[in-house]
């Protein structure tokens, strides 16, 4: 992870994501812009957390490793999202609960926890900002639990529905094993469903790109109920 010394770019992100609504001027002065390459780790499960991170460009994968070595993908985060908010109010001896890895070239804004403790813990605007993002994560985790019993085809349809709603008819996918792990199905099931949907002219797919041909088919699934 390297530091980007570009005050103008930092200010562009502050303006784009309206950070001045939630961060005091003195906190804004302490923002640092960092860049990660594909495959680089931002946070490691069980490690200590010294900063709060704001994902402003690119995508990261949030995953958790079990004692048996298996890996569960919690989410694939895109700009704008907050990393480290869950641990922000935990006891100091509680370590990070997830591993976060860059799956594209990533730019993040880093804020020292010591600065947050000094300037933001009693700031209603900042606390409101954190509550908003924690609420989104709670909702997403609730949907994740709700969807665990759904058939694999329904999970994939719902996944494509929300991606199409956010990105349009052309969707650039992450690694299929990551998507499969996120949906709680096997990569083989995911590939077979993509093949079946392609044969039905619902989608076209090649490598990491999916083109939605039949939005009506996906519209039968409410995107708001997706993972």
N, C-alpha and C positions, 0 to 999 in steps of 0.2 A: 504494500500500500504506500503510495507516494502522495506528498502534499502538493497541491496546485496553488501557487501564489498568484492569484488573479482576483483582486478585489471587485472588479467590474462584473466578473462572472458570478461571484458570490452574491452581489447585489441583484443581479438578474434573477437568480433563484429565489432570493428573499422576496422580490416583487412578484414573481410568477406564482409562488405558493402562499402569498400574503402572510409571510412569517412575522411581519411587524405588528400584526394584530394580536399575536400571542407572546412574542418575545420582547422584553424590554430593550431599550437602546444599549444598555451596558452588556446584555447577553448577546445581542447582535454583533457587538464589537469583538466577541470572543469566538465567533464561528470560524471553523477551518474547513476548507474544501479538500477532500481526498479522492484519489482515483484507485480503483482496483481493476486488475486484468481478469480475464476468464479463468476460473479455477482457483482464484485467490480467496482465502478465508477472511471474513470480517470478524466473526465471533466463533469461538470453539466451545462446544458444550462442556460444562464443568469448569470453565475458566472464570476469571474475575472480569467484571465489567467496569471500565473506568470512564466510559463516554456514552452519551446518547447519540444515535445516528439517525440522520434524515436521508432517505434514499431519494435523490433528485433526478437521477438518470440511470437507465439500465434495469437489469433484473437480477434478483438474488433468490436463492432457494433456501428455505428454512426447514431444517430436518432434525430428527432426534434419533439417537442410537440407543437401542435397548441392550440389556446385559448379555443377551444371546448373540449380539452382533448384528441383528437385523436393523434396518433403517426405515423410519417412517417419515414421509415428506409431509410437513404441516401445511406449507403454502409456498407459492411462487409469488414474491412481492415485486411490484413495479412502482415506479414513481407516481404519486408521492406516498411514501409510507415511513413509519417510524420503527426503529429497531432499538430495543433496550428499554422500552417503556414498561414492559411487564416486570422487569427486574428493578425498576427505578425505586420502588417503595418496599422492596423486600429487605430482610435483614442482611447485613453486610456479609455474614458467613454463608449465605445462600448463593450458589454459583449460577452461571447462565444455564438456562434450561434447553437451549437449542444451539445447533451449529448453523451458521449462515455463510453461504458460499456464493460468490459471483458466478452467474451463468451467462453473463454478457459483460462487456466493458461497462464499468459502473462508476458513477460519481456520487459521493455522499458528503453531507455536511456533518461535521463532528463537533459535539459540544461536550466539554469536560463536565463530569458529574460534580466535581468540586465547585465549578462555577454555578451549576444549577442549584446546588445546596446553598450557595452563598446568596444568589440573586433571585431564584425562581420558586423555591418551595412554598413561599407564602404569597405568591403572585396569582390572583384568581384567573387571569387571562391564560397564563401558562398551564395551570392546573386544568382549566377547561379544555385546552388543546390536548393534553394527555388523556383526559377522560373520553374525549371524542374518539381517539384512535384505539383506546382500550375497548370501547364499546363496539367498534367495528370488528375487532378481533374476537370478542366474545360472541358476536352474532355469527361470524364465519365459523367458529368452532362448534357452535350449536347446529348450524346447517351440516357441518361435517358429520356430526353424530347422527343427525336425522337421516342422512342419505346413505348410511352404511348398509342398510338392508335392501336398498334398491337394486334392481337388475343392472348388470354391467352396461347394457345398451342405453338405459335411461340415464345413467351417470354420464356417459359420453355425450349423449344428446344435450344434457343440461350444461355440461362443460363447454361444448361448442356454442350453445345458445348465448351464454354470458360473454364468451370471447367475441362472438360476432356482434353482440350489442355494443361492446366497448371498442372494437377495432375495425368493424366493417366486414365485408365479405372475404377479404384475404387475411388469413391468420398465420402468423409465423410462430411455429410451435417450438417448445423447448425439447430436450431429449425425451423420447417416448417412455423410457423407463421412469423418468421423473414424473411425467403426467400420470402414468399408470399407478405409481406409488401414491400420488396425491388422491387419486380416485378410489384407491383400495381395490384395484383389479390387477391382473397380470399384464405384462407387456404383450404377451401372446393374445390375450383377449382384446386388448386395445387395437392391435394390428388387424385382427379379424373383423372387428366392428368397423374400422376405417375401410377395409376392403368391401364389406357388405354395403356400407353407405355409398361407396363409390359406384358399385354395381347397380345401385338403385338410383343413381344420378342425383343423390342428395349432396354429395361433395365431390371434389377432385382433390387428390393429395399426391404430393411427390416430395420425398425427403422430409423437410421440416415445414413445408407450406401446404396449407389446406385452403381451398377455395370453396365457399359455401354457394351451392347452386340452388338449393330449395330452402329459402328462409322460412317459408310457411310450415315446413315439417318441423323445424326447430322451434318455431313460434308456439307450437302446441305445449312446449315446456316453458314454464315461467322462469325467466332468467334470474329473478330476484331470489329464487329458492336454491340457487346453485351453491356449491361449496364456497 
